[in-house]
Amino acid sequence: MSICTWMRGCCAPALCCALGIQAETGLAQNAAPDSSQSTTDSGTITREEFERRIEEINKRHEADLVERDKAIEELRKELTSRPAESRPSWADEQRSAESQRVINNLMNQIDSDAAANATQRFPVSFNPDLAVVVDSLFSASSDSRNDARNRFDVREAELDLRAAVDPRADGVVVLAFPRDVDNPIFPDGEPAEGPETGAEIEEAYLLFHDFGVPNLTAKLGRFHVRFGRQNILHLHDLPTSDPALVNQSFLAPEALSDAGLSLSYLIPNPWDAYLEADVEILAGEGASSESPVLRGDVSVDSPATNVHLLWNTDIGQNWNMEVGASWLQGQASSDNGEDADLFGGDFTLIRTDPTGGFNNLLIQGEFIHGIVDQPGGSGTERAWGAYVLAQQQFTKDWYAGMRLDWTEDANDASKEAWAVEPYVSWYWSEFLRFRLSYQHIDGDRDPEEVVMLQVTWIFGAHPPHPYWAMK
């Protein structure tokens, strides 16, 4: 079928309609009279006149198509007759245009950077990312003498502020407003103190992410000490409702924080593995964190040091393993006469769902060995402690796990405590979580059964999760 025939079949109805409309407006009256046609009173044209006009239109279209085909053939012959090297391909033209576009963008960027001050900030950058985190806890205990239990309260509220201070440094400030009752693992018979509500600087540091040395970053200010795996987390980020017993016995009831300088270096290696070394020089006070080991105050004039080594690697298609080692050395009293050394090891094992779903598994554990001089030259305590945690994710929002604890008193190795704590976590969203846990704790202390309901909610910019949170 020729294109003219196709056009006749497709265009005839439309032309009929158009010509009919024109005829109704009096087009036929202006046509030259012909012996083979007649005009009606209504102004319509005869069928013969209509067919003649259609034929004229088709002939003009055929002539136009013939002219177009001739022009196309002439251009094709001209292009074919050119030498191959003088005929740029479409791909070459596209690559040339893309290269020119990239060059133009780079030149514009260079001009823009040269014109702008290195520390220039736009008005919107003066507003830091802000988050408010509220952590509440209800507990019911079988031991009515434990004043820290059988109550409901907002355990802690945090104001988390983060912003870029400079193109090479970010600022982090975390202000904590705790409201809790003392609940030591090894109570000494004295009534618990609290609840006390106050404000404290939990963290406030500059993070230098472009330190001028490849692979080196630094923190300057107050921060969580990089000892073990869970001490760097805030209370609401823990996978359980309370810190592990060994961390409470050796580090702090919540987390050990201190002021100083922290250097983190990513170690190049021929095995293409992730190796990280952290070295921290700390004030060594420990008092504001209520540390049972670093018992000094502002009178401590010998800094503490902490070293943490980390190795992270994939051990299979769906398995990731992280292994760490820590050493913290400081003063066990304010007169600088007693030393404290803590040695720790930690591991984290994650299995991700090979189907891309939410059937993920977390296994984590830590141990701490302490060598702590006691006040007044009364001796040196060598104590141990550890925990193991397993957590299974079933759906996007539901987790279940269990933590096993055992620890000695860091200042009296003759005392020990152990606990079993199963729990279930339910995330309504990234910003609202409910957790129900049960804890049985026993040892050289009164046995206790505790049920805890934790409610944590956040508004504002969401603070970063630990990488193994499986969210």
Secondary structure as the mmCIF struct_conf table of DSSP 4:
data_model
#
loop_
_struct_conf.conf_type_id
_struct_conf.id
_struct_conf.beg_label_comp_id
_struct_conf.beg_label_asym_id
_struct_conf.beg_label_seq_id
_struct_conf.end_label_comp_id
_struct_conf.end_label_asym_id
_struct_conf.end_label_seq_id
HELX_RH_AL_P HELX_RH_AL_P1 ILE A 3 GLU A 24
TURN_TY1_P TURN_TY1_P1 THR A 25 LEU A 27
HELX_RH_3T_P HELX_RH_3T_P1 ALA A 28 ASN A 30
BEND BEND1 ALA A 31 ALA A 31
HELX_LH_PP_P HELX_LH_PP_P1 ALA A 32 PRO A 33
TURN_TY1_P TURN_TY1_P2 SER A 35 SER A 36
TURN_TY1_P TURN_TY1_P3 ASP A 41 SER A 42
HELX_LH_PP_P HELX_LH_PP_P2 THR A 44 THR A 46
HELX_RH_AL_P HELX_RH_AL_P2 ARG A 47 SER A 81
BEND BEND2 ARG A 82 ARG A 82
HELX_RH_3T_P HELX_RH_3T_P2 ALA A 84 SER A 86
BEND BEND3 ARG A 87 ARG A 87
HELX_RH_AL_P HELX_RH_AL_P3 TRP A 90 ALA A 115
BEND BEND4 ALA A 116 ALA A 116
TURN_TY1_P TURN_TY1_P4 ALA A 118 THR A 119
HELX_RH_3T_P HELX_RH_3T_P3 PRO A 123 PHE A 126
BEND BEND5 ASN A 127 ASN A 127
STRN STRN1 ASP A 129 SER A 141
BEND BEND6 SER A 142 SER A 142
TURN_TY1_P TURN_TY1_P5 SER A 144 ARG A 145
TURN_TY1_P TURN_TY1_P6 ASP A 147 ALA A 148
BEND BEND7 ARG A 149 ASN A 150
STRN STRN2 ARG A 151 ASP A 166
TURN_TY1_P TURN_TY1_P7 PRO A 167 ARG A 168
STRN STRN3 ALA A 169 ASP A 180
BEND BEND8 ILE A 185 PHE A 186
BEND BEND9 GLY A 189 GLU A 190
HELX_LH_PP_P HELX_LH_PP_P3 PRO A 191 GLU A 193
STRN STRN4 GLU A 196 THR A 197
STRN STRN5 GLU A 200 PHE A 208
BEND BEND10 HIS A 209 HIS A 209
BEND BEND11 GLY A 212 VAL A 213
TURN_TY1_P TURN_TY1_P8 PRO A 214 ASN A 215
STRN STRN6 LEU A 216 HIS A 224
TURN_TY1_P TURN_TY1_P9 GLY A 228 ILE A 232
BEND BEND12 LEU A 233 LEU A 233
HELX_RH_3T_P HELX_RH_3T_P4 LEU A 235 ASP A 237
BEND BEND13 LEU A 238 ASP A 242
HELX_RH_AL_P HELX_RH_AL_P4 LEU A 245 PHE A 250
TURN_TY1_P TURN_TY1_P10 LEU A 251 LEU A 251
BEND BEND14 PRO A 253 GLU A 254
STRN STRN7 SER A 257 LEU A 266
TURN_TY1_P TURN_TY1_P11 PRO A 270 TRP A 271
STRN STRN8 TYR A 274 LEU A 282
HELX_RH_3T_P HELX_RH_3T_P5 ALA A 287 SER A 289
TURN_TY1_P TURN_TY1_P12 GLU A 290 GLU A 290
BEND BEND15 PRO A 292 VAL A 293
TURN_TY1_P TURN_TY1_P13 VAL A 298 SER A 299
BEND BEND16 SER A 302 SER A 302
STRN STRN9 ALA A 304 ASP A 314
BEND BEND17 GLY A 316 ASN A 318
STRN STRN10 TRP A 319 GLN A 331
BEND BEND18 ALA A 332 SER A 333
TURN_TY1_P TURN_TY1_P14 SER A 334 ASP A 335
BEND BEND19 ASN A 336 ASN A 336
STRN STRN11 ASP A 339 ARG A 351
TURN_TY1_P TURN_TY1_P15 PRO A 354 THR A 355
BEND BEND20 GLY A 356 PHE A 358
STRN STRN12 LEU A 361 ASP A 373
HELX_LH_PP_P HELX_LH_PP_P4 GLN A 374 GLN A 374
HELX_RH_3T_P HELX_RH_3T_P6 PRO A 375 GLY A 377
STRN STRN13 THR A 380 GLN A 393
BEND BEND21 THR A 395 ASP A 397
STRN STRN14 TRP A 398 ASP A 409
TURN_TY1_P TURN_TY1_P16 ALA A 410 ASN A 411
STRN STRN15 ASP A 412 SER A 429
TURN_TY1_P TURN_TY1_P17 GLU A 430 PHE A 431
STRN STRN16 LEU A 432 GLY A 443
BEND BEND22 ASP A 444 ARG A 445
STRN STRN17 GLU A 448 GLY A 460
BEND BEND23 ALA A 461 ALA A 461
HELX_LH_PP_P HELX_LH_PP_P5 HIS A 462 PRO A 466
HELX_RH_3T_P HELX_RH_3T_P7 TYR A 467 ALA A 469
#
